[in-house]
Amino acid sequence: MKGSLSEHKAGNRRFTLYLPPSYSTDSGGFPAVYVQDGNSLFQDEIELLESMFQQQRLPELVLIGIEPENRLNEYTPWPAASLSDRFTDFGGMGYHYLSDITNQFIPLIEENWNVTREPQSRGMIGASLGGLISMFALLKYPSMFGKIGSISGSYWYENAAETIHISSLKPGTARVFMSVGSEEGREKQSIQRHMLKKTKQVHQSLKEKGFTEDQLCLSIEKGAVHHRKYFCKQFINALEWLYGKNRSTL
């Protein structure tokens, strides 16, 4: 690793910070990507990322992996019943979480590290429920984020796809990368079995709202299931599509 990884705390919120190889406080600000679920999407991908920086496939990025205090609460936009006896109900504190990240956490990062404050290069990415709440960040704070990555987003969540469909979201200049595995939800008996269909619905809703092909990508990975191995691969694809220098449509 040529850059650096370090652990930090802001109030009660823990986060992992990745600074790229040429990070310094003397240069222009680096684009910042806020990532749900701590560093789980990028901890094993640093070498690949750094080779992409070197090949100039990607600009050097600062990654901020935010640890959730309770992901079933913070990554859900409203309360809903649990799908299984093994888990507690979904707490629905997502808007509170997004408010905290937007109004408290991001200003703190921008004050203490050399990251650009331009919304156009500020990204938010997550997988599963983290992908759901990342999309809701765009709905709730459209002028804050220019790049959204929603990897295997939990659009099966009660009323989530419908809420996005009826929202007054305008495309603006935001760019959105979505991905899902072709086999996701196939074995499920619960509403999670609608994963693929609901993801396509959300993609269609955004198209109808005026998101162009350059602003919106849906990658359906053949044979992929709902698993971190695929999330990490799609995380790299998301960064390349959202930030890449030689972007082609994936």
C-alpha positions as CSV (number, residue, x, y, z in Angstrom):
1,M,0.0,0.0,0.0
2,K,1.4,3.4,-1.0
3,G,-1.3,5.4,0.6
4,S,-2.4,5.1,4.2
5,L,-5.3,3.6,6.2
6,S,-6.1,5.0,9.7
7,E,-8.9,4.6,12.3
8,H,-10.6,7.7,13.7
9,K,-13.5,8.8,15.8
10,A,-15.8,11.8,15.4
11,G,-18.1,12.0,18.4
12,N,-19.4,8.4,18.8
13,R,-18.9,7.7,15.1
14,R,-15.9,5.6,14.1
15,F,-14.5,5.7,10.6
16,T,-11.6,4.4,8.6
17,L,-9.8,6.9,6.5
18,Y,-7.8,6.0,3.3
19,L,-5.5,8.7,2.0
20,P,-4.1,8.1,-1.5
21,P,-0.3,8.1,-2.3
22,S,0.1,11.7,-3.4
23,Y,-2.1,13.1,-0.6
24,S,-0.8,16.3,0.8
25,T,-2.2,19.5,2.3
26,D,-0.4,21.7,-0.2
27,S,-2.1,20.5,-3.4
28,G,-5.7,21.0,-4.6
29,G,-8.4,19.1,-2.7
30,F,-9.0,15.4,-3.4
31,P,-12.5,14.0,-4.2
32,A,-14.0,12.4,-1.1
33,V,-16.1,9.2,-1.2
34,Y,-18.2,8.4,1.9
35,V,-18.7,4.7,2.2
36,Q,-21.2,2.8,4.3
37,D,-20.3,-0.2,6.5
38,G,-16.8,1.0,7.5
39,N,-14.0,-0.2,5.3
40,S,-15.7,-3.6,4.3
41,L,-16.0,-2.5,0.6
42,F,-12.5,-1.3,0.2
43,Q,-10.1,-2.9,2.7
44,D,-9.1,-5.7,0.3
45,E,-9.2,-3.5,-2.8
46,I,-6.5,-0.9,-2.0
47,E,-3.8,-2.4,-4.2
48,L,-6.2,-2.6,-7.1
49,L,-7.3,1.0,-6.5
50,E,-3.7,2.2,-6.3
51,S,-2.8,0.5,-9.6
52,M,-5.8,2.2,-11.2
53,F,-4.5,5.6,-9.8
54,Q,-1.1,4.8,-11.3
55,Q,-2.6,3.9,-14.7
56,Q,-4.7,7.1,-14.5
57,R,-7.9,5.1,-14.8
58,L,-9.1,6.9,-11.7
59,P,-8.1,10.2,-10.0
60,E,-6.7,9.7,-6.6
61,L,-9.6,9.5,-4.1
62,V,-9.9,9.9,-0.3
63,L,-12.2,7.2,1.1
64,I,-14.1,7.6,4.3
65,G,-15.5,4.3,5.6
66,I,-18.2,5.2,8.1
67,E,-19.0,2.5,10.7
68,P,-22.7,2.3,11.5
69,E,-23.7,2.2,15.1
70,N,-26.7,0.0,14.1
71,R,-27.1,-0.6,10.4
72,L,-30.7,-1.9,10.7
73,N,-31.6,1.4,12.2
74,E,-29.4,3.9,10.4
75,Y,-29.7,2.4,6.9
76,T,-33.5,2.2,6.8
77,P,-35.6,5.2,5.9
78,W,-38.6,4.3,8.1
79,P,-39.5,1.5,10.5
80,A,-40.5,-1.9,9.1
81,A,-41.0,-5.4,10.6
82,S,-38.1,-7.8,10.6
83,L,-38.1,-10.5,7.9
84,S,-36.8,-13.1,10.3
85,D,-37.0,-14.1,14.0
86,R,-33.2,-13.9,14.0
87,F,-33.1,-10.2,13.5
88,T,-34.7,-7.2,15.3
89,D,-37.1,-4.9,13.5
90,F,-35.8,-2.3,11.2
91,G,-35.5,1.0,13.2
92,G,-36.1,3.5,10.4
93,M,-33.6,6.1,11.6
94,G,-32.1,6.7,8.1
95,Y,-33.1,10.3,7.7
96,H,-31.6,11.1,11.1
97,Y,-28.4,9.3,10.1
98,L,-28.2,11.2,6.8
99,S,-28.8,14.5,8.6
100,D,-26.0,13.7,11.0
101,I,-23.6,12.7,8.1
102,T,-24.5,15.7,6.0
103,N,-24.6,18.4,8.7
104,Q,-22.0,17.2,11.2
105,F,-19.7,14.5,9.9
106,I,-18.9,15.8,6.4
107,P,-18.1,19.4,7.5
108,L,-15.7,17.8,10.1
109,I,-14.0,15.8,7.4
110,E,-13.7,18.8,5.1
111,E,-12.3,20.9,7.9
112,N,-9.6,18.4,8.9
113,W,-8.5,16.9,5.6
114,N,-7.7,18.2,2.2
115,V,-10.8,17.2,0.3
116,T,-12.6,19.2,-2.3
117,R,-15.9,20.8,-1.1
118,E,-17.5,20.7,-4.6
119,P,-20.7,18.6,-4.4
120,Q,-20.0,17.3,-8.0
121,S,-17.0,15.3,-6.7
122,R,-18.5,14.3,-3.4
123,G,-19.6,10.7,-3.5
124,M,-21.6,8.3,-1.3
125,I,-21.5,4.6,-1.9
126,G,-22.9,1.6,0.0
127,A,-24.0,-2.0,-0.5
128,S,-27.3,-3.8,0.5
129,L,-29.1,-1.6,3.1
130,G,-26.0,0.7,2.7
131,G,-26.9,1.0,-1.0
132,L,-30.5,1.8,-0.2
133,I,-29.6,4.7,2.2
134,S,-27.0,6.0,-0.3
135,M,-29.8,6.4,-2.8
136,F,-32.0,8.1,-0.2
137,A,-29.1,10.5,0.4
138,L,-29.6,11.8,-3.2
139,L,-33.4,12.1,-2.6
140,K,-32.9,14.0,0.7
141,Y,-29.8,16.1,-0.1
142,P,-29.6,16.3,-3.9
143,S,-27.3,19.4,-3.8
144,M,-24.9,17.7,-1.5
145,F,-23.8,14.6,-3.5
146,G,-22.8,14.5,-7.1
147,K,-22.0,10.8,-7.2
148,I,-24.0,7.9,-5.8
149,G,-23.1,4.2,-5.8
150,S,-25.9,1.9,-4.8
151,I,-24.6,-1.7,-4.9
152,S,-27.2,-4.4,-4.5
153,G,-29.4,-1.8,-2.9
154,S,-32.2,-3.2,-0.7
155,Y,-35.0,-1.9,-2.9
156,W,-37.2,-4.8,-1.7
157,Y,-37.6,-2.7,1.5
158,E,-41.2,-1.8,2.1
159,N,-42.3,1.1,0.0
160,A,-38.7,2.0,-1.0
161,A,-39.1,1.7,-4.8
162,E,-42.5,3.4,-4.7
163,T,-41.1,6.3,-2.6
164,I,-38.3,6.9,-5.1
165,H,-40.8,6.6,-8.0
166,I,-43.1,9.3,-6.6
167,S,-40.3,11.6,-5.3
168,S,-39.7,15.0,-6.9
169,L,-36.0,14.1,-7.6
170,K,-34.6,16.0,-10.5
171,P,-31.5,14.7,-12.4
172,G,-29.5,17.9,-12.0
173,T,-25.8,16.9,-12.5
174,A,-25.8,13.9,-10.3
175,R,-24.5,10.6,-11.6
176,V,-25.8,7.3,-10.2
177,F,-24.3,3.8,-10.4
178,M,-26.5,0.9,-9.6
179,S,-25.7,-2.8,-9.6
180,V,-27.3,-6.1,-8.7
181,G,-26.6,-9.8,-9.2
182,S,-28.8,-11.8,-11.5
183,E,-29.3,-14.5,-8.8
184,E,-30.0,-12.1,-5.9
185,G,-33.1,-13.1,-3.9
186,R,-33.7,-16.2,-5.9
187,E,-33.6,-18.5,-2.9
188,K,-35.6,-16.2,-0.7
189,Q,-39.2,-16.7,0.5
190,S,-39.5,-13.2,1.9
191,I,-40.0,-9.9,0.0
192,Q,-36.2,-10.1,-0.7
193,R,-37.1,-12.4,-3.6
194,H,-38.1,-9.3,-5.5
195,M,-34.6,-7.8,-5.4
196,L,-33.9,-7.9,-9.2
197,K,-37.3,-6.7,-10.2
198,K,-37.3,-3.8,-7.6
199,T,-33.8,-2.7,-8.7
200,K,-35.0,-2.5,-12.3
201,Q,-38.0,-0.6,-11.2
202,V,-35.9,2.0,-9.4
203,H,-33.6,2.3,-12.5
204,Q,-36.7,2.8,-14.7
205,S,-38.0,5.5,-12.3
206,L,-34.8,7.4,-12.5
207,K,-34.8,7.2,-16.3
208,E,-38.3,8.6,-16.3
209,K,-37.2,11.5,-14.1
210,G,-34.7,12.4,-16.9
211,F,-31.5,10.8,-15.8
212,T,-29.5,10.2,-19.1
213,E,-27.3,7.3,-20.0
214,D,-24.3,9.3,-19.0
215,Q,-25.8,10.0,-15.6
216,L,-27.2,6.5,-14.8
217,C,-25.8,3.0,-15.0
218,L,-27.3,-0.3,-14.0
219,S,-24.9,-3.2,-14.0
220,I,-26.6,-6.7,-13.7
221,E,-23.8,-9.1,-12.9
222,K,-24.6,-12.5,-14.3
223,G,-24.5,-15.3,-11.8
224,A,-23.8,-13.0,-8.8
225,V,-25.6,-13.5,-5.5
226,H,-26.0,-11.1,-2.5
227,H,-22.5,-11.4,-1.1
228,R,-19.6,-9.2,-0.1
229,K,-17.3,-10.7,-2.7
230,Y,-19.5,-9.3,-5.4
231,F,-20.1,-6.0,-3.6
232,C,-16.4,-5.3,-3.5
233,K,-16.0,-6.0,-7.2
234,Q,-18.9,-3.7,-8.0
235,F,-17.5,-1.0,-5.6
236,I,-14.5,-0.8,-8.0
237,N,-16.8,-0.7,-11.0
238,A,-18.8,2.1,-9.3
239,L,-15.7,4.2,-8.7
240,E,-14.5,3.7,-12.2
241,W,-17.9,4.6,-13.8
242,L,-18.5,7.6,-11.4
243,Y,-14.9,9.0,-11.3
244,G,-13.0,7.3,-14.1
245,K,-11.0,9.2,-16.6
246,N,-11.6,7.0,-19.6
247,R,-15.2,6.2,-18.9
248,S,-16.9,3.9,-21.2
249,T,-20.4,2.5,-20.5
250,L,-20.0,-0.6,-18.4
